[in-house]
Amino acid sequence: MKIDINKIPLEGLTLEEQVNPSVLDLETDIVKFSGPIKIKAEVSKITNAITVSLSLNGLIHLNCSRCLKEFEVGLKKDLRLNYQVNRTEPIIDLDQDIREEIILDYPIKPLCNPDCRGLCPKCGKNLNPERIDPPIPLKEGSNPERIDPPIPLKEGSNEGDCKCVSF
């Protein structure tokens, strides 16, 4: 989002824009966005300072770090940015500041639910009761019954003997 400081009227300016997350280089191996990010900016100028009040909204697609289930979480962030007026640079580019603010909200350890019990270390079965698993459409061709264990099973262990006791 770019703002021309010469086009900001005395009463301020309101801008709305939808930005593709790939433009801001926001997606990682862990974080994917479901659709564009909606940005609303209220801009005001007072002598040598510009204040931008931003409202960011979007939907982030994550994988739980315990049970590996896919889930979505909403991005809703309000922030205020201040800039000094520089006559040699009449355009303010907010993209880098918006990108940094969104990345600061990425979860370090995404969880589908704070009570997520994860996977059985012996057989790889999801230890969560059905009510914890969020209703998320599966990718075409995936099998909801099969969950590969994240680590190799110990030698001599037999998946059939597992009673999925919480460790």
Secondary structure, 3 states (H helix, E strand, C coil): CEEEHHHCCCCCEEEEEEECCCCCCCCCCCCEECCCEEEEEEEEEECCEEEEEEEEEEEEEEECCCCCCEEEEEEEEEEEEEEECCCCCCEEECHHHHHHHHHHCCCCCCCCCCCCCCECCCCCCECCCHHHCCCCCCCCCCCCCCCCCCCCCCCCCCHHHCCCCCC
